[in-house]
């Protein structure tokens, strides 16, 4: 019989380089798709922030996205975080919804600092 340890609410799995904080926060997502002749169209959808680290996050939504698609995450106002762009690198189907692993990259230093502070505040509130 195999026994699995449940993931820590702070770190998820130990294989990850950065500490992940599990969350359940409603947010808005802007998704963009390339169309003909180099133009693109966008739409806003509802999503839920599942977890967050300095280098990535997981979101869930009822809308199917494609790998390598860029998503702009709009945090609630009380988070005091600017919109952050992530690239979809993992997709898991969960019934009628989808969970996406998104990689964050190219964050300006001030955004990275605000993100680190946000994560630290959530770690402190769960301990």
N, C-alpha and C positions, 0 to 999 in steps of 0.2 A: 504494500500500500504506500503510495507516494503522498507525502505531506508537503504542502507548499506554504511558505510564509506569506502572509498578506503584505502588500506593499505599505511602506511607511506613509502616513499622510503628508510627510514633508518631502520625501525624496523619491517616491515611486520605486524604481528599480535601481540597484546599486551600479549597474553598468553605465548609467548616465554620468556624464562629466559634471554637469551643473545640477544643483538642487532644484527639484521640481516641487511646486506647491500645488496641491489639489484644491480646486475651486469649483464653484457652481454659480457662475455669474452670467446673466443674460447680457448680450451685446449685439451690436450691428456689424455686419460684414459687407464690405464693398468688393464685388468680384468683377473682373474685367476679362473679356475674351476678344481675341483678334478676329477681325472680319476681313473682307476683301479689300484689296488695295491699301493695306497698311493701316487701316483705321481700326478702332476697337470700340466696343460698347460695354457699358457697365450696368450693374444693378445692385441694389441693396437688399440684403436678406437678414433674417434673424438667426442668431446662433447662440451657443452657450460655450463659455470658456471652461474647459474641463481641467486643465492644468497649465502651469506656466513656469518657465525657467528663463535664465538670461539668454539662452541660445535657441529656444523653441517653445512651442505651446501645442496643446491639443484643443480643438474646437469640435463641437457637434452641431449638425444642422440637418434639416430634412431635404436639402438641395444637393444633388450629386455634382461634385466638382471633378476636375481632371487633374492627374498628376502634373506637377510643375506649374500649375496655375498660381498666379499671385493673388493674394487676398489681403485687403486692408482691414485691420481689426480696429473697430471704434469702441473704446472702453467707455463704461458709464462715467458720467461727469465726476462723481465722487472719487473715482480712482485717481484722478488728476494725472492721467497718462495721455500723451498725444497718440494719434492713430499710428499703428505700427504695421509694416508690411511683412507678410510671411509667405513662403513658397510651400505649396502642398507637396510633401515628400512621402506620405503614407496615408492610405485610405482603408478603413475598416467599416464594413457594413454591419449595422446593428438594428435588425428588424427593418423598420421604415425610415431609419435615420442613418447618418454616416458620421464617423469620427475621423477627423483629419489630423495627422501630425504635420506641423508646419515648422519650417526652419526660419529663424530670424537671422538676417545678416545685413551688414552695412548700416547699423544703427549709429546715429551721431552720438558723440560722447555724452551730451546732456540727457538724451533719451535713455541711454544705457544706465546712467546714474539713477534716473527716476525709476526705471524698471527694477534695478537692484534694491532701491529703497522700498518699493512696493512689495517685492518678494520678502525682504527682511521683516517688514511690518506684519505680513501674514504668517511668517514663521513664528515670530514673537507672540502673536495672538493665539497660536495653536499649542504652544508649549505650556 
